[in-house]
Amino acid sequence: MHKTSNSAVKPVTPLGQARQVEQAQAKPSKQFKKWRSVEQLLGYKGFTNDDHHYLVLAHDWGYAEICRIPGVGLTSLPDNMLSQPTQQFTEFLQRYDPDWSFIATQFPATTAQQQLSLNHDYLKVEQALVNCHDDQQRQMLTTRLRYINESLQIATAVEKTLKSQEYLALIFGDTPAELTERVATLFQRQGHYLRFEPLGLDRKIKFLYSLNNMNDKKI
């Protein structure tokens, strides 16, 4: 008589099969929590049609918000205050949420506000020059126009050649409502030295274009 081995595979009952299916379906979502990163912004579908303009991620991976983290002028702080930013950052990291990611990236330097102001000054001085009949005053206005024009050229060149490094926070959520709650939690944990500013739609589009087109030399 042959003895039955204790290592023999036991038949799976219908209840056992149901549990296996349930576990298999649960595993991807649990692993997904660990994988949330900037890579999930690749090939995004679009934006939500609301004031938040949350990213709609591909592959039904949920939604994401992008916030800028302004820098801290540590060099302007007195020595007896340098420990305060460090303490605040440490306290923030102690309550770190796996649905947050942080990256450093480069954006083209923007001088749009400066150019707008210079263009306004140019038109104002140009109009004054048209209405001026004093030779000495006209010479001064002409010199002023030349200076404004040179400043505009410099501002335009800066945008084409320089890039500024910025730090971003990525917040993920399975639904827009869940994402809104997580963004609110992030804002509740900010402080004087650590703040978060949601990117506007135009800035998001530029960042995502550079992320999805890394071989584009125009970026």
C-alpha positions as CSV (number, residue, x, y, z in Angstrom):
1,M,0.0,0.0,0.0
2,H,1.3,3.4,-1.0
3,K,1.3,6.1,1.7
4,T,-0.1,9.5,0.7
5,S,2.6,12.2,0.8
6,N,2.0,15.1,3.2
7,S,3.4,17.4,0.5
8,A,0.7,16.5,-2.0
9,V,-1.2,19.4,-3.5
10,K,-4.6,19.8,-2.0
11,P,-7.5,20.5,-4.4
12,V,-8.6,24.2,-4.4
13,T,-12.2,24.6,-3.2
14,P,-14.5,27.2,-4.9
15,L,-14.1,29.4,-1.8
16,G,-10.3,29.1,-2.1
17,Q,-10.4,30.0,-5.7
18,A,-12.5,33.1,-4.9
19,R,-10.0,34.2,-2.3
20,Q,-7.1,33.7,-4.8
21,V,-8.9,35.9,-7.3
22,E,-9.6,38.5,-4.7
23,Q,-5.9,38.6,-3.6
24,A,-4.7,38.8,-7.2
25,Q,-6.9,41.8,-7.8
26,A,-5.8,43.5,-4.6
27,K,-2.1,43.1,-5.2
28,P,-1.7,45.6,-8.1
29,S,-3.4,48.4,-6.1
30,K,-1.1,47.7,-3.1
31,Q,2.0,47.7,-5.3
32,F,0.7,50.8,-7.1
33,K,0.9,52.7,-3.8
34,K,4.6,52.1,-3.8
35,W,5.2,52.9,-7.5
36,R,3.6,56.3,-7.5
37,S,6.3,58.6,-9.0
38,V,7.0,61.2,-11.7
39,E,7.0,58.3,-14.3
40,Q,3.2,58.1,-14.0
41,L,2.9,61.6,-15.5
42,L,4.2,60.3,-18.8
43,G,1.5,60.0,-21.4
44,Y,-1.2,61.7,-19.3
45,K,-4.7,61.9,-20.7
46,G,-5.4,65.5,-20.0
47,F,-6.8,67.7,-17.2
48,T,-10.0,67.9,-15.1
49,N,-12.5,70.4,-16.3
50,D,-12.5,72.5,-13.1
51,D,-10.5,75.2,-11.4
52,H,-7.9,72.7,-10.1
53,H,-6.9,71.4,-13.5
54,Y,-5.8,68.1,-12.0
55,L,-3.8,65.8,-14.3
56,V,-5.8,62.8,-15.5
57,L,-3.2,60.0,-15.6
58,A,-3.1,57.3,-18.2
59,H,-4.0,53.6,-17.6
60,D,-6.6,54.6,-15.1
61,W,-3.9,55.4,-12.5
62,G,-6.0,58.2,-11.0
63,Y,-5.2,61.9,-10.8
64,A,-2.3,64.1,-9.8
65,E,-1.6,67.7,-8.7
66,I,1.7,69.5,-9.2
67,C,2.8,72.2,-6.7
68,R,5.9,74.4,-6.7
69,I,8.0,74.6,-3.6
70,P,9.5,78.1,-3.3
71,G,13.1,78.4,-2.2
72,V,14.2,79.6,1.2
73,G,16.8,82.4,1.4
74,L,19.0,80.7,4.0
75,T,21.9,83.1,3.3
76,S,19.7,86.0,4.6
77,L,18.9,84.3,7.9
78,P,21.0,85.1,11.0
79,D,23.0,82.2,12.4
80,N,20.6,81.8,15.4
81,M,17.7,81.1,13.0
82,L,19.3,78.6,10.7
83,S,18.0,75.6,12.7
84,Q,14.4,76.6,12.2
85,P,14.1,75.6,8.5
86,T,15.9,72.3,9.3
87,Q,13.5,71.5,12.2
88,Q,10.5,72.4,10.1
89,F,11.6,70.1,7.2
90,T,12.4,67.3,9.6
91,E,8.9,67.5,11.2
92,F,7.3,67.5,7.7
93,L,9.3,64.4,6.6
94,Q,8.4,62.5,9.8
95,R,4.8,62.7,8.6
96,Y,5.6,61.8,5.0
97,D,2.8,60.4,2.9
98,P,3.5,57.7,0.3
99,D,1.1,59.5,-2.1
100,W,3.5,62.4,-2.3
101,S,6.6,62.6,-4.4
102,F,9.2,65.4,-4.7
103,I,11.4,66.2,-7.7
104,A,13.9,68.8,-8.8
105,T,13.5,70.0,-12.4
106,Q,14.4,72.9,-14.7
107,F,12.0,75.4,-16.1
108,P,12.9,78.0,-18.7
109,A,13.5,81.3,-16.9
110,T,10.5,83.6,-17.3
111,T,10.7,87.4,-17.9
112,A,7.1,87.8,-19.0
113,Q,6.2,90.3,-16.3
114,Q,9.4,92.3,-16.9
115,Q,8.8,92.4,-20.7
116,L,5.2,93.6,-20.1
117,S,6.4,96.4,-17.9
118,L,9.2,97.4,-20.4
119,N,6.7,97.4,-23.3
120,H,4.4,99.6,-21.4
121,D,7.3,102.1,-20.7
122,Y,8.4,102.0,-24.3
123,L,4.9,103.0,-25.6
124,K,4.7,105.7,-22.9
125,V,8.1,107.2,-23.8
126,E,7.4,106.8,-27.5
127,Q,4.2,108.8,-27.2
128,A,6.0,111.5,-25.2
129,L,8.6,111.7,-28.0
130,V,5.9,112.3,-30.6
131,N,4.5,115.2,-28.6
132,C,7.8,116.7,-27.7
133,H,9.3,119.6,-29.6
134,D,12.3,120.5,-27.4
135,D,15.5,119.2,-28.8
136,Q,17.2,118.5,-25.5
137,Q,14.1,116.7,-24.2
138,R,13.8,114.7,-27.4
139,Q,17.4,113.6,-27.0
140,M,16.7,112.3,-23.5
141,L,13.6,110.5,-24.6
142,T,15.4,108.9,-27.5
143,T,18.2,107.7,-25.1
144,R,15.5,106.3,-22.9
145,L,13.9,104.4,-25.8
146,R,17.2,102.9,-26.7
147,Y,17.8,101.7,-23.1
148,I,14.3,100.2,-22.9
149,N,14.8,98.4,-26.3
150,E,18.1,97.0,-25.1
151,S,16.5,95.8,-21.9
152,L,13.8,94.0,-23.9
153,Q,16.4,92.2,-26.0
154,I,18.2,91.1,-22.8
155,A,14.9,89.8,-21.3
156,T,14.1,87.9,-24.4
157,A,17.5,86.4,-24.6
158,V,17.3,85.3,-20.9
159,E,14.1,83.2,-21.7
160,K,15.8,81.5,-24.6
161,T,19.1,80.6,-22.9
162,L,18.7,80.4,-19.2
163,K,16.8,77.8,-17.1
164,S,16.0,77.9,-13.4
165,Q,15.9,74.9,-11.2
166,E,12.7,74.4,-9.3
167,Y,11.4,71.9,-6.8
168,L,8.0,70.3,-7.2
169,A,5.7,68.3,-5.1
170,L,3.5,65.6,-6.9
171,I,0.3,64.6,-5.1
172,F,-1.6,61.5,-6.2
173,G,-5.2,60.4,-5.7
174,D,-7.5,57.8,-7.0
175,T,-10.4,60.3,-7.5
176,P,-10.5,64.1,-7.8
177,A,-12.2,64.3,-4.4
178,E,-9.5,62.1,-2.8
179,L,-6.8,64.2,-4.4
180,T,-8.4,67.4,-3.1
181,E,-8.3,66.0,0.4
182,R,-4.6,65.0,0.1
183,V,-3.7,68.4,-1.3
184,A,-5.5,70.0,1.6
185,T,-3.5,67.8,4.0
186,L,-0.3,68.8,2.4
187,F,-1.2,72.5,2.8
188,Q,-2.0,71.9,6.5
189,R,1.5,70.6,7.1
190,Q,3.3,73.5,5.4
191,G,4.9,76.2,7.5
192,H,6.8,79.5,7.2
193,Y,9.8,77.9,5.5
194,L,8.1,75.1,3.6
195,R,5.3,76.2,1.3
196,F,3.4,74.8,-1.7
197,E,2.0,76.7,-4.6
198,P,-0.1,74.8,-7.2
199,L,1.1,75.3,-10.8
200,G,-1.2,77.1,-13.2
201,L,-2.5,75.2,-16.2
202,D,0.0,76.9,-18.6
203,R,2.9,76.0,-16.3
204,K,1.7,72.4,-16.0
205,I,1.5,72.0,-19.8
206,K,5.0,73.3,-20.3
207,F,6.4,71.0,-17.5
208,L,4.6,68.0,-18.9
209,Y,5.7,68.7,-22.4
210,S,9.3,68.8,-21.3
211,L,8.8,65.6,-19.4
212,N,7.2,63.8,-22.3
213,N,9.7,65.1,-24.9
214,M,13.1,64.9,-23.2
215,N,14.8,64.5,-26.6
216,D,13.4,67.8,-27.9
217,K,16.5,70.2,-28.0
218,K,14.2,73.2,-28.1
219,I,13.2,72.6,-24.4
